[in-house]
Amino acid sequence: MTDAELAAQARAGSDAAFARLIERHQAAMRGFLRRTLGGGWAEADDVAQEAILTAWRSLHRLKDVSSFRSWLLGIAWRRARDRIRASRRGAARDAAWLETLEAPTGVSPAERVALAQAMAGLTPDVRACVALCLADGWSHAEAALALSLPLGTVKSHVARGRARLFEALGGSDDA
């Protein structure tokens, strides 16, 4: 069956016809989104799913059933553009917030970069525990509650994270 025939059936309510159209065009759409969004597979898949859902919901707006592929990729492009804009807005908010923070005295820009890189090298659980307990001053119990982790796990994550940060920054953890 042609795309036009499948699109006409999908507009008439056929879930199977819509699924077949998506099977035909999802690889091209996901490839386009990976290139457009900078190569991230997970983000491209998220945007692809949003585009497919939007296409399903607005199938009645498809005027020319023979142009389903173009229509679908147009939806994907608009979703990707929205994602890019949201990411830029978030980055601008983060940068504005960071500018309001006072840098600790005696910490050079190079040390701040090294610390950020060392934090990025920690596993997500350890990074979250270190961020809450060491950077934000939370107690181990508060962090355990917020992160839904056992208290002992939080304590070991903080200790392990502190040691790795000191190691990465060329110091020693004598605490």
C-alpha positions as CSV (number, residue, x, y, z in Angstrom):
1,M,0.0,0.0,0.0
2,T,1.1,3.5,-0.7
3,D,1.6,6.2,2.0
4,A,-1.5,8.0,0.6
5,E,-3.7,4.9,1.0
6,L,-2.4,4.2,4.5
7,A,-2.8,7.8,5.5
8,A,-6.4,7.9,4.2
9,Q,-7.1,4.7,6.2
10,A,-5.4,6.2,9.3
11,R,-7.5,9.3,9.0
12,A,-10.6,7.1,8.8
13,G,-9.6,5.6,12.2
14,S,-7.3,2.7,11.4
15,D,-4.7,2.2,14.1
16,A,-2.9,-0.4,12.0
17,A,-2.5,1.9,9.0
18,F,-1.0,4.6,11.2
19,A,1.3,2.1,12.8
20,R,2.5,1.0,9.4
21,L,3.1,4.6,8.3
22,I,5.2,5.1,11.5
23,E,7.1,1.9,10.8
24,R,8.0,3.2,7.4
25,H,9.1,6.6,8.4
26,Q,10.4,6.5,12.0
27,A,14.0,5.6,11.1
28,A,14.3,8.6,8.8
29,M,12.6,10.8,11.4
30,R,14.9,9.6,14.3
31,G,18.0,10.0,12.1
32,F,16.9,13.5,11.2
33,L,16.3,14.3,14.9
34,R,19.7,12.9,16.0
35,R,21.5,15.1,13.5
36,T,19.3,18.1,14.4
37,L,19.6,17.8,18.1
38,G,23.3,17.0,18.1
39,G,23.5,13.3,18.0
40,G,21.8,12.4,21.3
41,W,19.9,9.1,20.8
42,A,17.8,9.4,23.9
43,E,16.7,13.0,23.3
44,A,16.0,12.2,19.6
45,D,13.9,9.2,20.7
46,D,12.0,11.4,23.2
47,V,11.3,14.0,20.5
48,A,10.3,11.3,18.0
49,Q,7.8,9.9,20.5
50,E,6.3,13.4,21.0
51,A,6.1,13.9,17.2
52,I,4.4,10.6,16.7
53,L,1.8,11.4,19.5
54,T,1.2,14.8,18.0
55,A,0.8,13.3,14.5
56,W,-1.7,10.8,15.9
57,R,-3.7,13.5,17.6
58,S,-3.7,15.8,14.6
59,L,-4.1,13.3,11.8
60,H,-7.4,15.0,10.9
61,R,-5.3,18.1,9.9
62,L,-3.3,16.3,7.3
63,K,-4.6,17.8,4.1
64,D,-2.6,16.0,1.5
65,V,-2.5,12.3,2.4
66,S,0.3,11.7,-0.2
67,S,2.7,14.0,1.8
68,F,2.5,12.1,5.1
69,R,6.3,11.8,5.4
70,S,6.9,15.5,4.9
71,W,4.1,16.3,7.3
72,L,5.5,13.9,10.0
73,L,9.0,15.3,9.6
74,G,7.6,18.9,9.8
75,I,6.0,18.0,13.2
76,A,9.3,16.4,14.3
77,W,11.2,19.6,13.3
78,R,8.8,21.8,15.2
79,R,9.2,19.6,18.3
80,A,13.0,19.6,18.0
81,R,13.0,23.4,17.6
82,D,10.8,23.7,20.8
83,R,13.3,21.4,22.6
84,I,16.3,23.4,21.4
85,R,14.6,26.7,22.5
86,A,13.7,25.2,25.9
87,S,17.3,24.0,26.4
88,R,18.7,27.5,25.5
89,R,16.2,29.1,27.9
90,G,17.3,26.7,30.7
91,A,21.0,27.4,30.0
92,A,20.4,31.1,30.1
93,R,18.5,30.8,33.4
94,D,21.3,28.6,34.8
95,A,23.9,31.1,33.7
96,A,22.0,34.0,35.2
97,W,21.7,32.1,38.5
98,L,25.4,31.2,38.5
99,E,26.2,34.9,38.1
100,T,24.3,35.8,41.2
101,L,26.4,33.4,43.3
102,E,29.5,34.7,45.0
103,A,32.6,32.7,44.3
104,P,34.3,31.5,47.4
105,T,37.4,33.4,48.2
106,G,40.6,31.8,47.2
107,V,39.1,29.5,44.5
108,S,40.5,30.2,41.1
109,P,38.4,29.8,37.9
110,A,40.7,26.8,37.0
111,E,39.9,25.2,40.3
112,R,36.2,25.7,39.7
113,V,36.4,24.1,36.3
114,A,38.4,21.2,37.8
115,L,35.8,20.7,40.5
116,A,32.9,20.8,38.0
117,Q,34.7,18.1,35.9
118,A,35.4,16.0,39.0
119,M,31.7,16.2,40.0
120,A,30.7,15.2,36.5
121,G,32.9,12.1,36.9
122,L,30.9,10.8,39.9
123,T,28.0,8.4,39.5
124,P,24.6,10.1,39.7
125,D,23.8,8.8,43.2
126,V,27.2,9.8,44.6
127,R,27.0,13.2,42.8
128,A,23.6,13.9,44.3
129,C,24.7,13.0,47.8
130,V,27.9,15.1,47.5
131,A,25.9,18.1,46.1
132,L,23.3,18.0,48.9
133,C,25.6,17.2,51.9
134,L,28.8,19.0,51.0
135,A,27.8,21.8,48.6
136,D,24.4,22.6,50.1
137,G,25.0,21.7,53.7
138,W,22.2,19.2,54.1
139,S,22.5,16.6,56.9
140,H,23.0,13.0,55.8
141,A,19.5,12.2,57.2
142,E,17.9,15.0,55.1
143,A,19.7,13.8,52.0
144,A,18.7,10.2,52.6
145,L,15.0,11.3,52.9
146,A,15.1,13.5,49.8
147,L,16.9,10.9,47.7
148,S,15.0,7.8,49.0
149,L,18.3,6.2,50.0
150,P,19.3,4.4,53.2
151,L,21.2,6.6,55.6
152,G,24.3,4.4,55.5
153,T,24.3,4.6,51.7
154,V,24.3,8.4,51.8
155,K,27.1,8.5,54.3
156,S,29.3,6.1,52.2
157,H,28.4,8.0,49.0
158,V,29.5,11.3,50.6
159,A,32.7,9.8,51.9
160,R,33.5,8.1,48.6
161,G,32.6,11.3,46.6
162,R,34.7,13.5,48.9
163,A,37.7,11.2,48.5
164,R,37.3,11.1,44.7
165,L,37.0,14.9,44.5
166,F,40.1,15.4,46.6
167,E,42.0,12.9,44.4
168,A,40.8,14.6,41.2
169,L,41.9,18.0,42.6
170,G,45.3,16.8,43.7
171,G,44.7,17.1,47.5
172,S,44.3,14.7,50.3
173,D,41.2,13.8,52.3
174,D,42.3,14.1,55.9
175,A,38.8,14.9,57.2
